[in-house]
């Protein structure tokens, strides 16, 4: 495990057990021990990368490709699955609990208990949306430069 005791690093290193769904030299997918619904899978990079911005394009693409494959497998499996959510929490304010990049893939069905509670419908003006878009454009780093 890493010095900070990262549980996902312990799983990647084989020091902690996991029910593995998929593994490659870069990515590991395993069952969540505290699932939202039966079939909940976590897709993690093998490297300790705490934040979304720490993922390079290749690792992020592989994580998403594995998540897509797991989602398709959930739909084909005998597990109850009427839909699939992909969920990524980046930072404590976003409810990230394990600070090792990870993508949740979990089956959904009517009355499964999962909820996203938010204040939808703030209805910003077009000028506010334009200002937000401009601020983000100014802060964007081209993907190639982001990895340099």
N, C-alpha and C positions, 0 to 999 in steps of 0.2 A: 504494500500500500504506500501511498505518498506520505510525506511527513505530516500532512494535515489530517491523516486518517480517512481519506476519501473511500467510502464504501464501494463505489464503482471501480476504483483502481484495484481494490482488493478482489473484486469479482473478475476483472480483466486479468489479474495476475494469477488467478486460480487459488488464492488464499481463502476466499469465501465462496460458498456454493451458490449456484444459480441454475435454473432450468433454461438452458440455452435453446434458442429457436434458430439462430443463424450466427455464423462467425466467419470472418475474413481476416486478413492481416491488418485491416484498418478499423473494422467495425464489429461490434458484438451486439446481438439482440437477445434479450432474455425476458422471462416472465417477471412482472412486477409483484413483489411480495405483499403489497397493500393495494390490490387492484381496484380500480373504479368499477369495472365489470369483469366477469370471468373472460380471460383471453387477453387481458391488458399486458402489453409488451413495451419494454424500454429499448430504444436503439441508442447506443453510446459509441463514441469514438474510443479506440483503445488508448489513445494518448490522453493525458489529463489536460483537458481544455475547458476551463471554467465557463467561459462566456461564448455566446453565439458568434461574436466578432473574432474569437480565437480560431474558429474553424476556417480552413482554407476551402476554396471552391470544390476541390476533389473530395475532401472528407464530407463536406456538407451534401454534395451530390450523392455520394454513396449512402449516407444516412437516409436521405430522402428516398433513394431507390429501394433500400431495404424496407423502409416504412411502407412504400407502395406494395411491395411483394407481401409483406405481413398483412396488410389490409386486404389484399386479394385472397390470401390464405384464410383469413378470418371469415370472409364471405363464403368460401367453399367448405369450411370446416363444419362439424356438427355443433359448434358453439353458437349460442344465440347471437345473431348479428343482423340487424336491420339497417345499419349504417356504421360508419367508422369516423372517429375523431382523431386528428393529429393535434397534439398539444405540446407546445414548447414554452417553457418559462425561462426568461433570461433576466436574472437578478432577483434580489430579495423582494423588491416591491412588486415583482411579477409572480411571486409565490414560488420561486425556485428554492428548493430545500436542500438538494445535493448539488454542490457547486462543481459539477463535472457535466459538461454538455450532454443533454439527453432529450430524445424525442419520444413522447408517449404515443402509442398507437393502441386505441381501445375500441372494442365493439360497442355499438349503441343499440338500444331497443326502447320501445315505449315504456315509460315509467321506470327507467333504470336508476333513477336517483341522481344522476349527474346534472348539475346546473351551472350556468355561468350567469352570475348576477352582476348587472352593470346598470349605469344610468344611460340607457339608450335614448336617443331622440333629443339631443341638445340642440340640434338644428342650427349649426353655425352658418353665418352668412357666406355668400360666395367670396366676398372680400377676405373673410377670415380664412377660408379654405385656400385661397390664392396665396395669402401671406404664409400659411403653414407650408404649403408646397414650395414656395420660394426659399424659406428657411431650410427645408430639407435638401433642396437642390444645392444650396450653397454649402451644406455640410457633407454632401455625398463625396466619397472617395472612389475613384474608378476601381473596379474589382482588381485589376492587375496591380495597381498601386497599393491597394489595401493589403496585399500579400507580400509586398517588398520588405 
